[in-house]
Amino acid sequence: MSSRENQVPPASVVLASFFKKLETIDTITRIIISHAGISALMTFRGNPTTRVLLDYTRTPGRVLVDGEAREGNILVTIRDEVMHEVLLGRMAPGVAVGRREMLLRGSAADLSKFIPLFEFAPVLYREHLADIGYKGYARQTDAGRPLEVAMDKQEFKGDPIPLVQLSPLEKAVFAVMNGLSYALGYLVGLMRYRLFKNLSLFSVLSFMSRGLAAAAPRQDEQGQGRQP
């Protein structure tokens, strides 16, 4: 195995690539932040230091990385390793703030809309780590070796992470699952906007998140997955 394959990408690069993926679930993210027109500039201190701007002042929302990331009405400054722990659910955001390891600036109203993003992060972040073949989270290949995707800190420009190779069967099954997911989303939206307007989409997503978390293999202290 080459030294490149053994290389663990910097946490700041992993974090930037994770938040960039939020562009693909813009509608869901907006539900989580209660459709607030906010923008959050996050600075992940590390080697390299990376800046990410979540901009929901426009539709669709944008996620800008480094040179493109400018001012936001919420400012978050945190060491990349600490944010890694927060997104894994190992450290509560409130604990990080209390220890002054996470510095927040912005109005109380804006922050109250932004913080719920962290409630949904652990399941999505672990899935992202699996997608990129991060050590301890990489999916196993048929040969029993972790499947890895290279992330060069010099190459990452905020682009989507490349997908792994799929077998014809996986492609067919995943296409069906994507179709069913779209149909479920459409059904929930139909009920919310046309039939039961008091239905809380946030609550629906919250229970879906809990269901995903319950089905996921438990993680040991090193991040290795193990069955319940």
HELIX and SHEET records of a PDB file:
HELIX    1   1 SER A    3  ASN A    6  1                                   4    
HELIX    2   2 ALA A   11  LYS A   20  1                                  10    
HELIX    3   3 LYS A   21  ILE A   25  5                                   5    
HELIX    4   4 ASP A   26  ILE A   32  1                                   7    
HELIX    5   5 ASP A   66  GLU A   68  5                                   3    
HELIX    6   6 ASP A   80  LEU A   87  1                                   8    
HELIX    7   7 PRO A   93  GLY A   98  1                                   6    
HELIX    8   8 ALA A  108  PHE A  114  1                                   7    
HELIX    9   9 LEU A  117  ASP A  131  1                                  15    
HELIX   10  10 PRO A  168  LEU A  190  1                                  23    
HELIX   11  11 MET A  191  LEU A  195  3                                   5    
HELIX   12  12 LEU A  201  ALA A  215  1                                  15    
SHEET    1   A 5 ARG A  62  VAL A  65  0                                        
SHEET    2   A 5 THR A  50  ASP A  55 -1                                        
SHEET    3   A 5 SER A  39  ARG A  45 -1                                        
SHEET    4   A 5 ILE A  74  ARG A  79  1                                        
SHEET    5   A 5 MET A 102  ARG A 105 -1                                        
SHEET    1   B 2 ARG A 218  GLN A 219  0                                        
SHEET    2   B 2 GLY A 225  ARG A 226 -1                                        
END                                                                             
